[in-house]
Amino acid sequence: MADANEFMANLKPFFEDHLRRYLADGNDGHYIDGSQFGGPEKTTTLLLKTIGRKSRQEYITPLIYDRAGDEYVIIASNGGRDFDPAWFTNLTAKPGVRFQVAEDRFEGSWRVAEGEERTKLWAQMANYYPPYNDYETRTDRLIPVVLLWAERGVETL
């Protein structure tokens, strides 16, 4: 959809600056001012590290998250585009994951929520960050709700 593509293209400089700040200081980068997009002023973000399925290149992506027990919930919304974000496609190629929350770096596992659990977690995330409701209306795909959990800390992301 043109609207979703334009929306994501306009956010690219914001994402690049946020990633730079997060890598320099995890405590500074942990929060974004989500109010400029319709979310909470202090919106929590984490950094997700994936490896390109084809390129084998490392990618680090800042993503909004919330907690569900011991797990971290992230949404593969891609701004409501009709295709999954690259980070999600790359994630599906490996069972393990690395991610950073503030200054804490983790190695762990991931899974996609399904059924009632997905419905519940989608509602939680849309309540936390209301723009997800708009993203959902931009696409016919079922937007994946992903859960991450830490198995152990790692030295570097």
Backbone as JSON Lines, residues from 0, in Angstrom:
{"i":0,"aa":"M","n":[0.83,-1.18,0.0],"ca":[0.0,0.0,0.0],"c":[0.88,1.25,0.0]}
{"i":1,"aa":"A","n":[0.51,2.21,-0.78],"ca":[1.3,3.44,-0.88],"c":[1.41,4.15,0.46]}
{"i":2,"aa":"D","n":[0.32,4.22,1.2],"ca":[0.35,4.94,2.47],"c":[1.34,4.32,3.45]}
{"i":3,"aa":"A","n":[1.35,3.01,3.56],"ca":[2.27,2.34,4.47],"c":[3.71,2.49,4.01]}
{"i":4,"aa":"N","n":[3.95,2.38,2.71],"ca":[5.3,2.54,2.18],"c":[5.82,3.95,2.42]}
{"i":5,"aa":"E","n":[5.0,4.94,2.18],"ca":[5.39,6.33,2.41],"c":[5.64,6.57,3.89]}
{"i":6,"aa":"F","n":[4.77,6.04,4.73],"ca":[4.91,6.17,6.17],"c":[6.26,5.62,6.63]}
{"i":7,"aa":"M","n":[6.6,4.41,6.19],"ca":[7.86,3.79,6.6],"c":[9.06,4.54,6.03]}
{"i":8,"aa":"A","n":[8.97,5.01,4.8],"ca":[10.07,5.77,4.2],"c":[10.33,7.06,4.98]}
{"i":9,"aa":"N","n":[9.27,7.72,5.42],"ca":[9.42,8.95,6.19],"c":[10.03,8.71,7.56]}
{"i":10,"aa":"L","n":[9.88,7.49,8.09],"ca":[10.43,7.18,9.41],"c":[11.9,6.74,9.37]}
{"i":11,"aa":"K","n":[12.42,6.48,8.19],"ca":[13.79,5.96,8.08],"c":[14.82,6.81,8.82]}
{"i":12,"aa":"P","n":[14.84,8.15,8.66],"ca":[15.82,8.95,9.41],"c":[15.63,8.82,10.93]}
{"i":13,"aa":"F","n":[14.38,8.74,11.38],"ca":[14.12,8.58,12.81],"c":[14.7,7.25,13.3]}
{"i":14,"aa":"F","n":[14.45,6.17,12.55],"ca":[14.97,4.84,12.93],"c":[16.5,4.84,12.97]}
{"i":15,"aa":"E","n":[17.13,5.46,11.99],"ca":[18.59,5.49,11.94],"c":[19.17,6.24,13.14]}
{"i":16,"aa":"D","n":[18.57,7.38,13.48],"ca":[19.04,8.16,14.62],"c":[18.82,7.4,15.93]}
{"i":17,"aa":"H","n":[17.65,6.78,16.03],"ca":[17.35,6.03,17.24],"c":[18.33,4.87,17.43]}
{"i":18,"aa":"L","n":[18.61,4.14,16.36],"ca":[19.56,3.02,16.45],"c":[20.94,3.53,16.87]}
{"i":19,"aa":"R","n":[21.38,4.61,16.29],"ca":[22.68,5.18,16.65],"c":[22.73,5.53,18.14]}
{"i":20,"aa":"R","n":[21.68,6.19,18.63],"ca":[21.63,6.56,20.05],"c":[21.59,5.33,20.94]}
{"i":21,"aa":"Y","n":[20.81,4.32,20.55],"ca":[20.67,3.1,21.37],"c":[22.01,2.38,21.47]}
{"i":22,"aa":"L","n":[22.71,2.26,20.35],"ca":[24.0,1.58,20.37],"c":[25.03,2.34,21.19]}
{"i":23,"aa":"A","n":[24.94,3.67,21.2],"ca":[25.86,4.49,21.98],"c":[25.56,4.43,23.47]}
{"i":24,"aa":"D","n":[24.28,4.36,23.83],"ca":[23.86,4.37,25.23],"c":[22.5,3.68,25.32]}
{"i":25,"aa":"G","n":[22.5,2.44,25.73],"ca":[21.26,1.65,25.8],"c":[20.2,2.27,26.68]}
{"i":26,"aa":"N","n":[20.61,2.94,27.74],"ca":[19.61,3.57,28.61],"c":[18.95,4.75,27.91]}
{"i":27,"aa":"D","n":[19.7,5.49,27.12],"ca":[19.14,6.61,26.37],"c":[18.23,6.1,25.25]}
{"i":28,"aa":"G","n":[18.68,5.08,24.54],"ca":[17.93,4.55,23.42],"c":[16.74,3.68,23.79]}
{"i":29,"aa":"H","n":[16.67,3.27,25.04],"ca":[15.6,2.36,25.47],"c":[14.21,2.94,25.26]}
{"i":30,"aa":"Y","n":[14.09,4.22,25.36],"ca":[12.79,4.89,25.2],"c":[12.8,5.79,23.97]}
{"i":31,"aa":"I","n":[11.65,5.83,23.3],"ca":[11.41,6.84,22.28],"c":[10.21,7.66,22.73]}
{"i":32,"aa":"D","n":[10.08,8.84,22.16],"ca":[8.89,9.65,22.39],"c":[7.83,9.17,21.41]}
{"i":33,"aa":"G","n":[7.05,8.2,21.82],"ca":[6.03,7.62,20.96],"c":[4.84,8.54,20.75]}
{"i":34,"aa":"S","n":[4.74,9.62,21.53],"ca":[3.58,10.51,21.4],"c":[3.54,11.17,20.02]}
{"i":35,"aa":"Q","n":[4.69,11.33,19.39],"ca":[4.72,11.93,18.06],"c":[4.1,11.02,17.0]}
{"i":36,"aa":"F","n":[3.88,9.75,17.37],"ca":[3.27,8.79,16.45],"c":[1.91,8.3,16.94]}
{"i":37,"aa":"G","n":[1.48,8.76,18.11],"ca":[0.2,8.34,18.67],"c":[0.32,7.34,19.8]}
{"i":38,"aa":"G","n":[1.54,7.1,20.26],"ca":[1.76,6.17,21.37],"c":[2.11,6.92,22.64]}
{"i":39,"aa":"P","n":[2.57,6.19,23.66],"ca":[2.95,6.85,24.92],"c":[4.24,7.66,24.77]}
{"i":40,"aa":"E","n":[4.37,8.68,25.58],"ca":[5.57,9.52,25.53],"c":[6.83,8.69,25.79]}
{"i":41,"aa":"K","n":[6.77,7.78,26.75],"ca":[7.91,6.92,27.05],"c":[7.58,5.51,26.53]}
{"i":42,"aa":"T","n":[7.86,5.3,25.25],"ca":[7.62,4.01,24.62],"c":[8.9,3.18,24.68]}
{"i":43,"aa":"T","n":[8.81,1.98,25.22],"ca":[9.99,1.13,25.37],"c":[10.35,0.47,24.04]}
{"i":44,"aa":"T","n":[11.67,0.4,23.81],"ca":[12.17,-0.27,22.61],"c":[13.31,-1.2,22.98]}
{"i":45,"aa":"L","n":[13.49,-2.21,22.16],"ca":[14.63,-3.1,22.29],"c":[15.32,-3.16,20.94]}
{"i":46,"aa":"L","n":[16.51,-3.73,20.93],"ca":[17.24,-3.95,19.69],"c":[17.23,-5.44,19.39]}
{"i":47,"aa":"L","n":[16.84,-5.8,18.19],"ca":[16.8,-7.18,17.74],"c":[17.9,-7.39,16.7]}
{"i":48,"aa":"K","n":[18.71,-8.41,16.91],"ca":[19.76,-8.73,15.95],"c":[19.33,-9.94,15.14]}
{"i":49,"aa":"T","n":[19.37,-9.8,13.82],"ca":[19.07,-10.92,12.93],"c":[20.2,-11.05,11.92]}
{"i":50,"aa":"I","n":[20.25,-12.21,11.29],"ca":[21.21,-12.49,10.23],"c":[20.42,-12.67,8.95]}
{"i":51,"aa":"G","n":[20.81,-11.96,7.9],"ca":[20.12,-12.07,6.62],"c":[20.13,-13.5,6.12]}
{"i":52,"aa":"R","n":[18.98,-13.99,5.71],"ca":[18.87,-15.37,5.23],"c":[19.74,-15.62,4.01]}
{"i":53,"aa":"K","n":[19.82,-14.65,3.14],"ca":[20.6,-14.8,1.91],"c":[21.97,-14.14,2.03]}
{"i":54,"aa":"S","n":[21.99,-12.93,2.55],"ca":[23.23,-12.15,2.6],"c":[24.17,-12.59,3.72]}
{"i":55,"aa":"R","n":[23.63,-13.19,4.76],"ca":[24.38,-13.55,5.97],"c":[24.92,-12.32,6.69]}
{"i":56,"aa":"Q","n":[24.42,-11.15,6.3],"ca":[24.8,-9.9,6.93],"c":[24.03,-9.75,8.24]}
{"i":57,"aa":"E","n":[24.67,-9.13,9.25],"ca":[24.0,-8.86,10.52],"c":[23.19,-7.57,10.41]}
{"i":58,"aa":"Y","n":[21.99,-7.61,10.97],"ca":[21.12,-6.44,11.02],"c":[20.68,-6.22,12.46]}
{"i":59,"aa":"I","n":[20.61,-4.96,12.86],"ca":[20.1,-4.62,14.19],"c":[18.92,-3.67,13.98]}
{"i":60,"aa":"T","n":[17.78,-4.06,14.54],"ca":[16.55,-3.31,14.34],"c":[15.96,-2.89,15.68]}
{"i":61,"aa":"P","n":[15.7,-1.6,15.88],"ca":[14.99,-1.17,17.09],"c":[13.49,-1.44,16.92]}
{"i":62,"aa":"L","n":[12.88,-2.01,17.95],"ca":[11.46,-2.38,17.91],"c":[10.78,-2.02,19.23]}
{"i":63,"aa":"I","n":[9.55,-1.59,19.13],"ca":[8.72,-1.35,20.32],"c":[8.42,-2.7,20.96]}
{"i":64,"aa":"Y","n":[8.44,-2.73,22.3],"ca":[8.1,-3.96,22.99],"c":[7.29,-3.67,24.25]}
{"i":65,"aa":"D","n":[6.67,-4.72,24.73],"ca":[6.05,-4.73,26.05],"c":[6.35,-6.1,26.63]}
{"i":66,"aa":"R","n":[6.07,-6.28,27.89],"ca":[6.34,-7.56,28.56],"c":[5.07,-8.37,28.71]}
{"i":67,"aa":"A","n":[5.25,-9.67,28.67],"ca":[4.19,-10.64,28.99],"c":[4.87,-11.7,29.84]}
{"i":68,"aa":"G","n":[4.81,-11.51,31.15],"ca":[5.54,-12.4,32.04],"c":[7.03,-12.24,31.82]}
{"i":69,"aa":"D","n":[7.72,-13.37,31.56],"ca":[9.16,-13.34,31.33],"c":[9.52,-13.09,29.87]}
{"i":70,"aa":"E","n":[8.52,-12.91,29.03],"ca":[8.77,-12.75,27.61],"c":[8.61,-11.29,27.17]}
{"i":71,"aa":"Y","n":[9.27,-10.97,26.09],"ca":[9.19,-9.66,25.47],"c":[8.33,-9.8,24.22]}
{"i":72,"aa":"V","n":[7.33,-8.95,24.07],"ca":[6.4,-9.02,22.95],"c":[6.76,-7.93,21.95]}
{"i":73,"aa":"I","n":[6.95,-8.34,20.68],"ca":[7.19,-7.41,19.59],"c":[6.21,-7.71,18.47]}
{"i":74,"aa":"I","n":[5.97,-6.73,17.63],"ca":[4.97,-6.85,16.58],"c":[5.64,-6.68,15.21]}
{"i":75,"aa":"A","n":[5.39,-7.61,14.31],"ca":[5.96,-7.55,12.95],"c":[5.01,-6.79,12.02]}
{"i":76,"aa":"S","n":[4.73,-5.56,12.38],"ca":[3.7,-4.78,11.67],"c":[4.18,-4.24,10.33]}
{"i":77,"aa":"N","n":[5.45,-3.86,10.26],"ca":[5.99,-3.24,9.05],"c":[5.16,-2.02,8.64]}
{"i":78,"aa":"G","n":[4.64,-1.32,9.63],"ca":[3.84,-0.11,9.38],"c":[2.54,-0.37,8.64]}
{"i":79,"aa":"G","n":[2.12,-1.63,8.59],"ca":[0.89,-1.98,7.88],"c":[1.11,-2.35,6.43]}
{"i":80,"aa":"R","n":[2.35,-2.55,6.04],"ca":[2.62,-2.99,4.67],"c":[2.05,-4.39,4.46]}
{"i":81,"aa":"D","n":[1.89,-4.76,3.19],"ca":[1.3,-6.06,2.86],"c":[2.3,-7.21,2.91]}
{"i":82,"aa":"F","n":[3.48,-6.98,3.46],"ca":[4.48,-8.04,3.59],"c":[5.19,-7.89,4.93]}
{"i":83,"aa":"D","n":[5.7,-9.01,5.42],"ca":[6.39,-9.02,6.7],"c":[7.67,-8.2,6.62]}
{"i":84,"aa":"P","n":[8.07,-7.6,7.73],"ca":[9.34,-6.88,7.74],"c":[10.51,-7.85,7.55]}
{"i":85,"aa":"A","n":[11.61,-7.34,7.01],"ca":[12.79,-8.17,6.76],"c":[13.28,-8.84,8.05]}
{"i":86,"aa":"W","n":[13.22,-8.11,9.17],"ca":[13.72,-8.71,10.41],"c":[12.94,-9.97,10.76]}
{"i":87,"aa":"F","n":[11.63,-9.98,10.49],"ca":[10.82,-11.15,10.81],"c":[11.15,-12.31,9.87]}
{"i":88,"aa":"T","n":[11.28,-12.01,8.59],"ca":[11.64,-13.04,7.62],"c":[13.0,-13.64,7.97]}
{"i":89,"aa":"N","n":[13.96,-12.8,8.35],"ca":[15.27,-13.3,8.76],"c":[15.18,-14.1,10.05]}
{"i":90,"aa":"L","n":[14.36,-13.67,10.97],"ca":[14.2,-14.36,12.24],"c":[13.7,-15.79,12.03]}
{"i":91,"aa":"T","n":[12.79,-15.97,11.08],"ca":[12.2,-17.29,10.86],"c":[13.21,-18.32,10.35]}
{"i":92,"aa":"A","n":[14.37,-17.87,9.93],"ca":[15.39,-18.78,9.42],"c":[16.23,-19.42,10.53]}
{"i":93,"aa":"K","n":[16.1,-18.94,11.76],"ca":[16.92,-19.46,12.87],"c":[16.08,-19.58,14.13]}
{"i":94,"aa":"P","n":[16.32,-20.61,14.93],"ca":[15.56,-20.74,16.18],"c":[16.03,-19.8,17.29]}
{"i":95,"aa":"G","n":[17.28,-19.38,17.24],"ca":[17.82,-18.53,18.29],"c":[17.73,-17.06,17.91]}
{"i":96,"aa":"V","n":[17.93,-16.22,18.94],"ca":[17.84,-14.78,18.73],"c":[18.77,-14.06,19.72]}
{"i":97,"aa":"R","n":[19.23,-12.89,19.31],"ca":[19.96,-12.01,20.21],"c":[19.21,-10.68,20.25]}
{"i":98,"aa":"F","n":[19.12,-10.12,21.44],"ca":[18.45,-8.84,21.57],"c":[18.98,-8.09,22.77]}
{"i":99,"aa":"Q","n":[18.73,-6.79,22.77],"ca":[19.2,-5.9,23.84],"c":[18.02,-5.11,24.36]}
{"i":100,"aa":"V","n":[17.91,-5.03,25.68],"ca":[16.9,-4.2,26.34],"c":[17.66,-3.25,27.26]}
{"i":101,"aa":"A","n":[17.61,-1.96,26.92],"ca":[18.41,-0.94,27.61],"c":[19.88,-1.35,27.51]}
{"i":102,"aa":"E","n":[20.56,-1.59,28.63],"ca":[21.97,-2.0,28.59],"c":[22.14,-3.51,28.67]}
{"i":103,"aa":"D","n":[21.07,-4.26,28.84],"ca":[21.15,-5.71,29.0],"c":[21.05,-6.42,27.65]}
{"i":104,"aa":"R","n":[22.02,-7.3,27.4],"ca":[22.07,-8.04,26.14],"c":[21.78,-9.51,26.41]}
{"i":105,"aa":"F","n":[20.96,-10.08,25.53],"ca":[20.5,-11.45,25.75],"c":[20.65,-12.32,24.5]}
{"i":106,"aa":"E","n":[20.8,-13.59,24.77],"ca":[20.67,-14.62,23.75],"c":[19.48,-15.45,24.18]}
{"i":107,"aa":"G","n":[18.63,-15.81,23.24],"ca":[17.44,-16.54,23.65],"c":[16.75,-17.22,22.5]}
{"i":108,"aa":"S","n":[15.46,-17.41,22.67],"ca":[14.62,-18.07,21.69],"c":[13.42,-17.17,21.39]}
{"i":109,"aa":"W","n":[12.66,-17.57,20.41],"ca":[11.49,-16.79,20.01],"c":[10.4,-17.74,19.52]}
{"i":110,"aa":"R","n":[9.19,-17.18,19.45],"ca":[8.06,-17.93,18.9],"c":[6.99,-16.93,18.46]}
{"i":111,"aa":"V","n":[6.09,-17.39,17.6],"ca":[4.98,-16.56,17.15],"c":[3.74,-16.98,17.94]}
{"i":112,"aa":"A","n":[3.07,-16.02,18.53],"ca":[1.84,-16.31,19.28],"c":[0.73,-16.65,18.29]}
{"i":113,"aa":"E","n":[-0.13,-17.56,18.7],"ca":[-1.24,-17.99,17.85],"c":[-2.52,-18.04,18.65]}
{"i":114,"aa":"G","n":[-3.65,-18.07,17.94],"ca":[-4.95,-18.27,18.55],"c":[-5.3,-17.22,19.59]}
{"i":115,"aa":"E","n":[-5.85,-17.71,20.71],"ca":[-6.28,-16.82,21.78],"c":[-5.12,-16.02,22.37]}
{"i":116,"aa":"E","n":[-3.96,-16.66,22.46],"ca":[-2.8,-15.96,23.0],"c":[-2.46,-14.76,22.1]}
{"i":117,"aa":"R","n":[-2.47,-14.97,20.79],"ca":[-2.19,-13.87,19.87],"c":[-3.21,-12.75,20.03]}
{"i":118,"aa":"T","n":[-4.48,-13.13,20.12],"ca":[-5.55,-12.14,20.27],"c":[-5.33,-11.31,21.53]}
{"i":119,"aa":"K","n":[-5.01,-11.96,22.62],"ca":[-4.78,-11.28,23.89],"c":[-3.56,-10.35,23.82]}
{"i":120,"aa":"L","n":[-2.47,-10.87,23.24],"ca":[-1.25,-10.07,23.16],"c":[-1.37,-8.93,22.16]}
{"i":121,"aa":"W","n":[-2.11,-9.17,21.07],"ca":[-2.35,-8.07,20.13],"c":[-3.09,-6.94,20.84]}
{"i":122,"aa":"A","n":[-4.12,-7.28,21.6],"ca":[-4.88,-6.26,22.33],"c":[-3.98,-5.53,23.32]}
{"i":123,"aa":"Q","n":[-3.11,-6.25,24.01],"ca":[-2.19,-5.63,24.95],"c":[-1.28,-4.64,24.23]}
{"i":124,"aa":"M","n":[-0.72,-5.07,23.1],"ca":[0.21,-4.21,22.38],"c":[-0.5,-3.02,21.73]}
{"i":125,"aa":"A","n":[-1.71,-3.22,21.22],"ca":[-2.47,-2.12,20.62],"c":[-2.91,-1.13,21.68]}
{"i":126,"aa":"N","n":[-3.13,-1.6,22.89],"ca":[-3.44,-0.7,24.0],"c":[-2.2,0.1,24.4]}
{"i":127,"aa":"Y","n":[-1.06,-0.57,24.41],"ca":[0.21,0.09,24.77],"c":[0.63,1.08,23.69]}
{"i":128,"aa":"Y","n":[0.49,0.68,22.43],"ca":[0.91,1.51,21.3],"c":[-0.23,1.53,20.27]}
{"i":129,"aa":"P","n":[-1.21,2.43,20.44],"ca":[-2.42,2.45,19.6],"c":[-2.2,2.5,18.09]}
{"i":130,"aa":"P","n":[-1.1,3.05,17.57],"ca":[-0.94,3.02,16.11],"c":[-1.0,1.62,15.49]}
{"i":131,"aa":"Y","n":[-0.76,0.58,16.29],"ca":[-0.88,-0.78,15.74],"c":[-2.27,-1.02,15.16]}
{"i":132,"aa":"N","n":[-3.3,-0.42,15.78],"ca":[-4.66,-0.59,15.25],"c":[-4.77,-0.05,13.83]}
{"i":133,"aa":"D","n":[-4.11,1.09,13.57],"ca":[-4.12,1.67,12.23],"c":[-3.34,0.78,11.26]}
{"i":134,"aa":"Y","n":[-2.2,0.29,11.7],"ca":[-1.38,-0.57,10.84],"c":[-2.19,-1.8,10.41]}
{"i":135,"aa":"E","n":[-2.96,-2.33,11.35],"ca":[-3.75,-3.53,11.06],"c":[-4.78,-3.27,9.94]}
{"i":136,"aa":"T","n":[-5.31,-2.05,9.89],"ca":[-6.32,-1.74,8.87],"c":[-5.7,-1.52,7.49]}
{"i":137,"aa":"R","n":[-4.38,-1.33,7.42],"ca":[-3.7,-1.07,6.15],"c":[-3.4,-2.34,5.35]}
{"i":138,"aa":"T","n":[-3.54,-3.51,5.97],"ca":[-3.12,-4.74,5.32],"c":[-4.14,-5.85,5.55]}
{"i":139,"aa":"D","n":[-4.13,-6.81,4.65],"ca":[-4.98,-7.99,4.8],"c":[-4.25,-9.13,5.5]}
{"i":140,"aa":"R","n":[-2.94,-9.0,5.68],"ca":[-2.19,-10.08,6.32],"c":[-2.42,-10.06,7.83]}
{"i":141,"aa":"L","n":[-2.31,-11.22,8.43],"ca":[-2.36,-11.31,9.88],"c":[-0.98,-10.94,10.4]}
{"i":142,"aa":"I","n":[-0.9,-9.82,11.09],"ca":[0.39,-9.32,11.56],"c":[0.92,-10.22,12.68]}
{"i":143,"aa":"P","n":[2.13,-10.76,12.5],"ca":[2.69,-11.65,13.53],"c":[2.97,-10.94,14.85]}
{"i":144,"aa":"V","n":[2.63,-11.61,15.93],"ca":[2.97,-11.2,17.28],"c":[4.06,-12.16,17.75]}
{"i":145,"aa":"V","n":[5.23,-11.62,18.04],"ca":[6.41,-12.43,18.33],"c":[6.78,-12.29,19.81]}
{"i":146,"aa":"L","n":[7.12,-13.41,20.42],"ca":[7.59,-13.41,21.81],"c":[9.04,-13.84,21.85]}
{"i":147,"aa":"L","n":[9.84,-13.08,22.59],"ca":[11.26,-13.38,22.8],"c":[11.46,-13.71,24.26]}
{"i":148,"aa":"W","n":[12.33,-14.64,24.54],"ca":[12.7,-14.85,25.92],"c":[14.2,-15.1,26.02]}
{"i":149,"aa":"A","n":[14.76,-14.6,27.1],"ca":[16.2,-14.66,27.31],"c":[16.57,-15.99,27.96]}
{"i":150,"aa":"E","n":[17.58,-16.62,27.39],"ca":[18.12,-17.84,27.99],"c":[19.4,-17.54,28.77]}
{"i":151,"aa":"R","n":[20.16,-16.57,28.27],"ca":[21.37,-16.15,28.99],"c":[21.83,-14.82,28.45]}
{"i":152,"aa":"G","n":[22.59,-14.11,29.25],"ca":[23.15,-12.84,28.81],"c":[24.31,-13.08,27.86]}
{"i":153,"aa":"V","n":[24.57,-12.14,26.99],"ca":[25.7,-12.23,26.08],"c":[26.52,-10.96,26.21]}
{"i":154,"aa":"E","n":[27.79,-11.05,25.84],"ca":[28.69,-9.92,25.98],"c":[28.37,-8.78,25.03]}
{"i":155,"aa":"T","n":[28.12,-9.1,23.77],"ca":[27.86,-8.06,22.79],"c":[26.62,-8.41,22.0]}
{"i":156,"aa":"L","n":[26.01,-7.37,21.44],"ca":[24.85,-7.61,20.59],"c":[25.37,-7.91,19.22]}
